[in-house]
Amino acid sequence: MARIRTIKPSFWGSPTVAALSRDARLLAIGLMSFADDDGRFLAALNAINGYVFPNDDLPPTKVKKWLTECEEVGFVHLYALDGVTYGCIPTWHLHQVISRYTPSRLPEPDVDCAPRNQGKAA
């Protein structure tokens, strides 16, 4: 499913984003593109690597390092269900306005996330 996502200018000056390495910031942007309309994504390293870095031959250890950085600063939250690891961007609905919303097919995270803004400008 094609998705159009917004990277606000404030993204770059955010204290959360500023705490990330350059490569982790690139991963964060890729995860925003990878995430569904509720900010959830499959967090298997091979899935992330294949989606965000399809033209790079990166070892999973590098992607794991950057994903861990994103988790440590609170940009993403990782959770598991039935042996499958998922991720979400808890502040997703504060920054993305989804015009043709499709509810997530992935399980709900075990963390409070910003509620959907029902199409109002964020």
C-alpha positions in Angstrom: 0.0 0.0 0.0 1.5 3.4 -1.0 1.7 5.9 1.8 2.5 9.6 1.8 4.0 10.7 5.0 5.0 14.1 6.3 8.4 15.1 7.7 7.8 18.4 9.5 10.6 20.9 9.7 10.5 20.6 13.5 11.5 17.0 13.1 15.2 18.0 12.6 15.3 20.2 15.8 13.4 17.8 18.0 15.4 16.9 21.1 14.4 13.3 20.6 15.7 13.3 17.0 18.8 15.3 18.0 19.8 12.5 20.4 20.0 10.0 17.4 23.0 9.3 15.3 22.7 10.3 11.6 22.0 6.7 10.5 19.4 6.3 13.3 17.7 9.5 12.0 17.6 7.9 8.5 16.1 4.8 10.0 13.5 6.9 11.9 12.4 8.5 8.6 12.2 5.1 7.0 10.1 3.7 9.8 7.7 6.6 9.3 7.3 5.5 5.7 7.1 1.8 6.7 4.5 2.3 9.4 0.8 1.8 8.8 -1.9 4.4 9.5 -1.7 3.8 13.2 2.1 4.2 13.3 2.7 0.4 13.7 5.1 -1.8 11.8 6.6 -5.3 11.8 9.9 -4.9 13.7 11.7 -7.9 12.4 15.2 -6.8 11.4 15.0 -8.4 8.0 11.7 -6.6 7.3 13.1 -3.3 8.4 16.3 -3.8 6.5 14.6 -4.8 3.3 12.1 -2.0 3.4 14.2 0.9 4.6 17.6 -0.1 3.1 16.7 -2.2 0.0 19.7 -1.1 -1.9 22.3 -1.4 0.8 24.1 -4.5 2.0 23.8 -3.8 5.7 24.3 -6.4 8.4 21.3 -6.8 10.8 23.6 -5.8 13.7 23.8 -2.2 12.3 20.1 -1.9 11.8 19.5 -3.4 15.3 21.9 -0.7 16.8 20.0 2.1 15.1 16.6 0.6 16.1 17.8 0.4 19.7 18.8 4.1 19.5 15.3 5.0 18.3 13.8 2.9 21.1 16.1 4.4 23.8 15.1 8.0 23.0 11.4 7.0 22.8 10.9 7.6 19.1 9.7 4.0 18.7 8.3 1.4 21.1 9.0 -2.3 20.5 6.6 -5.0 21.7 6.2 -8.7 21.1 3.2 -10.9 20.8 3.3 -14.7 20.1 7.0 -14.5 19.3 6.7 -11.7 16.7 8.2 -8.3 17.3 6.3 -5.2 16.4 7.0 -1.6 16.7 5.0 1.6 16.9 5.7 5.3 17.0 3.8 6.5 20.1 3.5 10.1 18.9 2.4 9.1 15.4 -1.0 10.8 15.4 0.4 14.1 16.7 2.5 14.4 13.5 0.6 12.5 10.8 -2.8 13.4 9.3 -4.2 10.4 7.5 -6.8 11.4 4.9 -8.0 7.9 4.0 -7.4 6.1 7.3 -7.2 2.3 7.4 -7.1 0.7 10.9 -4.0 -1.3 11.7 -4.1 -5.0 11.2 -1.2 -5.3 13.7 -1.8 -5.9 17.4 -2.2 -2.9 19.7 1.0 -1.9 21.5 1.4 -2.2 25.2 2.0 1.5 25.6 -0.2 4.6 25.5 -0.1 6.3 22.1 -1.4 9.7 21.1 -5.0 9.3 19.9 -5.9 9.6 16.3 -6.7 13.2 15.5 -9.6 12.4 13.1 -8.1 14.3 10.2 -7.5 17.6 11.9 -4.3 19.4 11.1 -1.5 18.4 13.5 
